[in-house]
Amino acid sequence: MTLFDYYLQYMTELWEGKRPAPEGVTLPEGGDENARIQALGQQLQAMGMANFVRACAAQDGTALPEELFSESGDLGGFETFLRNMDDGAGEPAPEPDPEPDRDADKVQYLIDVLKRMDRKEFFKLSQITTKLDLDPEEFLYWLAHRQDYAGEEEQGCAALMDAALLRLAEEGRLDVVAALLSGDRKTFEALRCEAPELVHVPAATFEWYEKNYLDRDYPIRIIMRLNGVQFPD
């Protein structure tokens, strides 16, 4: 388990009454549930992920490996991804996480929450990762229209690559989709020579694809689509 996994587990146990509040945390009582979740989230933000996990593990008499706490205290690209919702324009994604399996787990968790449209879990997740109170429907609308906030070149790239990737998926060529989303240059170079979406677009170089698609939020959006997340029009 990662630091994030323990954090999510302990927070859920605390909220569901299966764990007493550790020192430094007061579980809100009464009032609107969303307001209570928000109040708890603010306390955990102030306490910090590592300190909260340490305190809960100490309650259980569990000695967690020290290297667990050397992990980044944030959620990498996922945290940035959520925070970008607030400013609209966003910034290029950070460097890829050196532990892709950990990122994949976070994305799968988000996909599951959105497919179920579980507002309570989404609210908790947004409180863990950012101080914003995000609504899942507003989040999906923003992500569906992500390219609307971008420049002309990025808009064109997003439209062409979305079309190409969805077509490849419909054709059952998921291995090609996976290679493209992982940033494999040779796969892209082969694709641009045969894909009807790209073959007549001189600007469609790997650098163009990397800058305007891979380094933005479009890969996670296409992964969500292919995993059954429904986006609003």
N, C-alpha and C positions, 0 to 999 in steps of 0.2 A: 504493500500500500504506500501511496505517496503522502506527502504532507497535506495536500489538498483533500485526499480521500479521508484521512483522519479528521480533518477540520469539518468536513461535511457530515461525517458520521456522528461526531460529538455534538455538533450544533443541532442535528435532527433529534438525537437522544435528549438533549436539553429541552428542546421545544416540546417534545412529546411527553415530557415528565418522567422519562426513564433514567434521567441523570440529574443529581442536584447541581445547582449552579456553583461553579468553582469560585474561589476567592477573586474578587474584582468584578464579578458579573452578578447583576440582579435581574431575575426573570420577571418581566412586567406582568402585572395581574389586572384583569378586568379591561373593559373598553373594547374598541374595535380590534379585530384580529390583525388586520394589516398594520395598524398603528403599533401594536405590540411587537410584531415581527420587525418593524422598522426600528423601534426603540432597542430591541435586542441586537439588531444588526449594527447599530451605531456604537453600542458598547464593544462589540467584537471587533469592529474596525479600529476603535481606539486601543484596544488591547493588543491587536495584532494576531495573525494566524499562528505563528510559532508559539507565542506565549499562551494562547488559548489551548493549543494542543498539549503543550507541556503540563499545564494546570490540570487538564482532564486526565491525562495519562497518570499523573501523580495521584489523583483521586483513586484510580484503579490499582495503584501500586505497580504500574506497568513501566518498564524501562525501555523506552524507544531508542533505536540506534541513533547516535549523535549525527551521523551523516544525513539522516532524514532532514535535519534542520539546516543543512548547508544548501538545500535546494532553494531556488528563488522563491521569495515569499509571495510573489504575485502569480497570476495565471498566464503569464506570457502573452502571446497574441490574443488569447481569448479575452483577457482583461481590456486590452487596447481596443479590441473589436467592439466590446460592449460600450466602452467609454466614448467611442467615436459617434455613437448615436446622438450624443448631446450636442456635438458641434457641427454635425451635418457633413462637413467636408472631409474630416478625418485626415490621418497621416499615413504614409506608407507603413506596411506591416514591419515589425521588427525582424531580426535575424531568426531563421528557423530554430525551434527548440532542439537541443541536442538529444532529447529523448522523445522521438516522435510517437511512441506508444502512449506516453503520458498525455500528449496533446490529443491523440485519437480518442482516449477515454473521455476527455472533457467534451469533445465535439459530440460523441455518442450520447453522453448524458444530456447535453443541450437538445439534441435531436429528439430524444425520448420525451423530454419535458414539453417541447413544442408540439409534437405529434399528439400528445394527450391534452394539449392546451391547459396544462396544470398551472393555474395562476399562482397558487400558493408556493409551489416549488420554484417557479420562475422568479417570483418576488424574492424568495430566500436566496436564490442564486445571484440575483442582481445586488442584493445587500452584501453578499460575501465578496463579490468581485469589484463593486463600485458603490459609491454613495448615492447613485441615482436610483429612483424608484421606477423601474421599467415595466411597461405593460407589454405582454407578449404579442398582442395584435398590432400595436404601434411599432414594435420592434420588427415584426415580419414585414409590415408595410414599408418601413424605412429600408430594410435590406432588399426587398423586391425592387425598390426604385433607387438603389444605391448609385447607379451610373448617372442618374439625373443630376447629381450634385457635382459631377466630374466634368472635365473638359471634353472637347469634341473627339480628340484622339482616343481617350479612354472609353468614351461612350461607344465609339465604333468598334474598338477591340472587344469590349464586353459583349456587344451584340453578336459579333461574328463568332467568338469563341464559345459563347453559350450555345449558339445554334449548332456548331460543330460537335461539341461535347455531348449535347442531348441526342443528336443524330447517331453518333457513335454508340451511345448507350442503348438506343432503340435497336441498333443493328447487332447488339450483343457483344460489342468489342470493348468490354469493360477493362480489359488489360491495357488497351491503348489509352482509355480515359485515365486510369490510375497512373500510367507512366507520364502522361501530360500534366496531371495535377501535381505530380512529384517533381516536375521541372526537368524532365529528361530532354535534353537538347536534340539528340538524334531522332527521337520519336516526333518531336515537333517539326524538325526539318523534313522528315519523311511525309508528315501530314500536310504540310503547306504545299507540297508538290502534287497532291492528289485530292485534297478536300475542295469541293466546289465553293465552300465559303471563303477559302483563302487563296486559291490558285491565281486569281486575277487581282490580288491586292499586293502591290509592290512593297507597301510599308510593313507587311506581315513578316517581320523577322523575329528571331527568338528574343532579341532585346526588346522589341515592341511588345511581345507577349508577356515577357517577364515583368517589364515596367508597368504595363497597363492592366494586367490580369493577375499574374501570380503574386505580385507584391501588394495587391489590394485585397478586398474581402470576397471576391467572386468565387474562389475555390470552395470556401466553406458554404457559399450559397448553392453552388451546383451540387455539392455533396448532400446538402439538406434536401434539395429537390429529388435527387436520385434515391434518397432514403424515405421518401413519402411525406415530407413536410409540405403542407399546403400554404402557398403564399397568396395574399390578396391581390386583386388587380390594381 
